[in-house]
Amino acid sequence: MAVQIIQDFIPKGRKNRPGYKMTPRYITIHDTANPGAGANAKAHAAYLRGAAAAAIPASWHFTVDDKVIYQHLPLTENGWHAGDGTNGTGNRQSIGIEICENRDGNRVKAEANAAWLVAKLLKDYGLKITAVKQHYDWSKKNCPNVLRGRKDGWKNFLAAVESHLKAGDMPAITRAIGLEVDGKAVKEVGYLIDNATYVRAAYVVGLAGGKVTGHGDHIKIVLPAKTDPAEIAKLKAEINGLKAANAALEARIENARIALS
């Protein structure tokens, strides 16, 4: 699997983008503690760009919901998310990830997307699973509260991360690529991965009038119906007949014009 990552950085110079150089050695998991409808990753990106977050100051690197991931800071810069002080290891050496709790979202899918992201980051930085920490580990705050409040919640989350690592399904996404169809930009996003470009099969097949469906253990592609060769021949014959009739009509018009001149 691959989840779209949208870079929407906090502007430089803001109090919640301190700009201290960071070499990631840990990944810290949080829950947003915001169950409100619409409190998805995009909404939290807007919050981090606003005055309230700057005043705290509060910031982290990624927010994950059930559909997409927003990145708020470069991974070479620290954020204020771990609650262990200006020079705390959590703040200065860890990538902060918030998992959305919005009630109109799919929490199970959001956690799955977060597990994918964590596995990708572990691979990208050569880190072990022991580098994945809870916010609680740095400041004793009950966070990530949803994972901590569910029996085996944290254990199962780490297991999901390890399943991605073992499956070897974590290619590095070099960058997102905009798509154009007939010269017009479309919302679909492609990706450059290991020097190859990728676009969703469903989108490409859909452009041709086909359909892609799946149920977790298979993918079914239905291509557009092919035109019957006999039907094509019939249409060609009709076109030729119309051309002949049009030529005869033009000849009659020309003869009438000559007769009247």
C-alpha positions as CSV (number, residue, x, y, z in Angstrom):
1,M,0.0,0.0,0.0
2,A,1.0,3.6,-0.4
3,V,-0.7,6.6,1.2
4,Q,-0.6,10.0,-0.3
5,I,1.6,12.4,1.6
6,I,0.8,16.1,1.1
7,Q,3.5,18.6,2.1
8,D,1.9,21.7,3.7
9,F,4.7,23.2,5.8
10,I,4.3,25.7,8.6
11,P,5.8,28.9,7.3
12,K,9.4,29.6,8.3
13,G,9.9,32.0,11.1
14,R,6.7,31.0,13.0
15,K,7.2,30.2,16.7
16,N,6.0,26.6,16.2
17,R,8.6,26.1,13.4
18,P,11.8,26.6,15.5
19,G,14.1,25.4,12.7
20,Y,16.6,23.5,14.9
21,K,18.5,21.0,12.8
22,M,17.4,17.4,13.6
23,T,18.6,14.0,12.7
24,P,15.7,11.6,13.5
25,R,16.5,8.8,15.9
26,Y,12.9,8.2,17.1
27,I,9.3,8.3,15.9
28,T,6.8,9.5,18.4
29,I,3.1,8.6,18.1
30,H,0.3,10.8,19.3
31,D,-3.5,10.8,19.1
32,T,-5.0,14.2,18.3
33,A,-7.5,14.1,21.2
34,N,-9.9,15.9,18.8
35,P,-13.0,13.8,18.0
36,G,-14.9,16.6,16.3
37,A,-16.4,16.1,12.9
38,G,-14.1,17.4,10.2
39,A,-11.0,17.3,12.4
40,N,-9.0,15.4,9.8
41,A,-5.4,15.8,8.6
42,K,-6.2,18.8,6.4
43,A,-7.9,20.6,9.3
44,H,-4.9,20.0,11.6
45,A,-2.6,21.4,8.9
46,A,-4.6,24.6,8.9
47,Y,-4.5,24.7,12.7
48,L,-0.7,24.5,12.7
49,R,-0.4,27.4,10.3
50,G,-2.6,29.5,12.6
51,A,-2.0,31.8,15.5
52,A,-3.3,29.4,18.2
53,A,-0.7,26.7,17.5
54,A,2.1,29.3,17.2
55,A,1.2,30.8,20.5
56,I,1.6,27.6,22.5
57,P,3.9,26.8,20.5
58,A,2.9,23.3,19.2
59,S,4.0,21.5,16.1
60,W,4.7,18.0,14.7
61,H,5.7,16.4,11.5
62,F,2.7,14.4,10.2
63,T,-1.0,14.2,10.7
64,V,-2.7,11.0,9.5
65,D,-6.3,10.4,8.8
66,D,-8.2,7.6,7.0
67,K,-7.5,9.0,3.5
68,V,-4.3,11.0,3.4
69,I,-1.2,12.2,5.3
70,Y,-0.2,15.8,5.7
71,Q,3.4,16.7,6.4
72,H,3.9,20.0,8.4
73,L,7.7,20.2,8.9
74,P,10.8,19.0,7.0
75,L,12.2,15.9,8.7
76,T,15.5,17.8,9.1
77,E,13.8,20.2,11.5
78,N,12.4,19.5,15.0
79,G,8.9,20.2,16.3
80,W,7.4,20.9,19.7
81,H,5.3,17.9,20.4
82,A,6.9,15.6,23.0
83,G,6.4,17.8,26.1
84,D,10.0,17.1,27.3
85,G,11.4,20.6,27.0
86,T,13.4,22.7,24.6
87,N,16.3,20.3,24.6
88,G,14.4,17.1,25.3
89,T,15.1,14.0,23.3
90,G,11.5,13.7,22.2
91,N,11.3,17.2,20.9
92,R,14.8,17.4,19.4
93,Q,15.4,13.9,18.0
94,S,12.0,12.4,17.1
95,I,9.5,12.7,14.3
96,G,6.1,13.5,15.6
97,I,3.0,11.7,14.1
98,E,-0.6,12.6,15.1
99,I,-3.4,10.1,14.3
100,C,-6.8,11.7,13.8
101,E,-9.8,10.8,16.0
102,N,-12.5,12.7,14.1
103,R,-15.8,10.9,14.6
104,D,-16.7,11.2,10.9
105,G,-13.5,9.4,9.9
106,N,-12.5,5.7,9.9
107,R,-10.2,5.3,12.9
108,V,-9.2,1.7,11.9
109,K,-8.0,3.0,8.5
110,A,-6.3,6.0,10.1
111,E,-4.3,3.7,12.3
112,A,-3.4,1.4,9.4
113,N,-2.2,4.5,7.4
114,A,-0.1,5.5,10.4
115,A,1.5,2.1,10.7
116,W,2.4,2.3,7.0
117,L,4.0,5.7,7.5
118,V,6.0,4.6,10.5
119,A,7.3,1.5,8.7
120,K,8.3,3.8,5.8
121,L,10.2,6.2,8.1
122,L,11.9,3.3,9.9
123,K,13.2,2.0,6.5
124,D,14.1,5.5,5.2
125,Y,16.2,6.2,8.3
126,G,17.5,2.8,9.1
127,L,15.8,2.6,12.5
128,K,14.6,-0.4,14.5
129,I,11.1,-0.9,15.8
130,T,12.4,0.0,19.3
131,A,12.7,3.6,18.0
132,V,8.9,3.9,17.9
133,K,7.8,5.7,21.1
134,Q,4.6,6.9,22.7
135,H,4.2,10.5,23.7
136,Y,3.9,9.0,27.2
137,D,7.5,7.8,27.0
138,W,8.8,11.4,27.0
139,S,6.5,13.3,29.3
140,K,4.1,10.7,31.0
141,K,1.1,12.3,29.2
142,N,-1.6,9.8,28.5
143,C,-1.0,9.8,24.8
144,P,-1.7,8.3,22.3
145,N,-4.8,8.0,24.4
146,V,-6.9,5.8,22.0
147,L,-4.1,3.3,21.5
148,R,-3.3,3.3,25.2
149,G,-6.9,3.0,26.2
150,R,-7.6,-0.2,24.1
151,K,-6.5,-3.6,25.3
152,D,-3.2,-4.5,23.4
153,G,-3.7,-1.3,21.4
154,W,-0.1,-0.3,21.4
155,K,1.1,-3.9,20.9
156,N,-1.1,-4.4,17.9
157,F,-0.1,-1.1,16.4
158,L,3.6,-2.1,16.6
159,A,2.7,-5.5,15.1
160,A,1.1,-3.7,12.1
161,V,4.2,-1.7,11.6
162,E,6.4,-4.8,11.7
163,S,4.0,-6.5,9.2
164,H,4.8,-3.8,6.7
165,L,8.5,-4.1,7.3
166,K,8.4,-7.9,6.8
167,A,6.3,-7.7,3.7
168,G,8.9,-5.4,2.1
169,D,6.2,-3.2,0.7
170,M,7.8,0.1,1.6
171,P,9.4,1.6,-1.5
172,A,10.6,5.2,-1.1
173,I,8.3,7.7,-2.7
174,T,10.7,10.2,-4.3
175,R,7.9,12.8,-5.0
176,A,4.3,13.3,-6.0
177,I,3.7,14.0,-9.7
178,G,0.8,16.1,-11.1
179,L,-1.2,14.6,-13.9
180,E,-2.8,16.1,-17.0
181,V,-5.5,14.5,-19.2
182,D,-6.0,16.1,-22.6
183,G,-3.9,19.1,-21.5
184,K,-5.9,19.7,-18.3
185,A,-4.7,19.2,-14.7
186,V,-6.7,16.6,-12.8
187,K,-6.9,15.9,-9.0
188,E,-5.4,12.4,-9.3
189,V,-1.7,12.2,-8.2
190,G,1.0,10.0,-9.5
191,Y,4.3,9.1,-7.8
192,L,7.9,8.7,-8.7
193,I,9.2,5.5,-6.9
194,D,12.6,4.1,-7.6
195,N,12.9,5.9,-11.0
196,A,9.5,4.6,-12.1
197,T,6.2,6.5,-12.3
198,Y,3.0,5.1,-10.8
199,V,-0.7,6.0,-11.0
200,R,-3.7,4.2,-9.6
201,A,-4.9,1.4,-11.9
202,A,-8.5,2.3,-11.3
203,Y,-7.9,5.8,-12.5
204,V,-6.1,4.8,-15.7
205,V,-8.6,2.1,-16.6
206,G,-11.5,4.4,-15.8
207,L,-10.2,6.9,-18.4
208,A,-10.7,4.2,-21.0
209,G,-14.2,3.5,-19.8
210,G,-13.3,0.4,-17.8
211,K,-13.8,-0.5,-14.1
212,V,-11.5,-1.8,-11.3
213,T,-12.9,-3.5,-8.2
214,G,-11.4,-5.4,-5.3
215,H,-12.3,-7.1,-2.1
216,G,-8.9,-7.2,-0.2
217,D,-7.6,-10.5,-1.8
218,H,-7.9,-9.7,-5.5
219,I,-8.3,-7.0,-8.1
220,K,-10.9,-7.3,-10.9
221,I,-10.5,-5.2,-14.0
222,V,-13.4,-5.0,-16.5
223,L,-12.3,-3.4,-19.8
224,P,-14.7,-1.5,-22.1
225,A,-16.8,-3.7,-24.4
226,K,-15.1,-4.2,-27.8
227,T,-17.1,-3.0,-30.8
228,D,-18.3,-5.9,-33.0
229,P,-16.3,-6.0,-36.3
230,A,-19.5,-6.6,-38.2
231,E,-21.0,-3.4,-36.7
232,I,-17.9,-1.5,-37.7
233,A,-18.2,-2.8,-41.3
234,K,-21.9,-1.8,-41.3
235,L,-21.0,1.7,-40.1
236,K,-18.3,2.1,-42.7
237,A,-20.8,1.1,-45.4
238,E,-23.3,3.6,-44.2
239,I,-20.6,6.3,-44.2
240,N,-19.6,5.4,-47.8
241,G,-23.2,5.5,-48.9
242,L,-23.7,8.9,-47.4
243,K,-20.6,10.2,-49.1
244,A,-21.9,8.9,-52.5
245,A,-25.3,10.5,-51.9
246,N,-23.6,13.7,-50.9
247,A,-21.5,13.7,-54.1
248,A,-24.6,13.0,-56.3
249,L,-26.4,15.9,-54.6
250,E,-23.5,18.2,-55.2
251,A,-23.4,17.2,-58.9
252,R,-27.1,18.0,-59.2
253,I,-26.6,21.4,-57.6
254,E,-23.7,22.2,-60.0
255,N,-25.8,21.2,-63.0
256,A,-28.7,23.4,-61.9
257,R,-26.3,26.3,-61.4
258,I,-25.0,25.9,-64.9
259,A,-28.5,25.7,-66.4
260,L,-29.5,28.9,-64.6
261,S,-26.4,30.9,-65.7
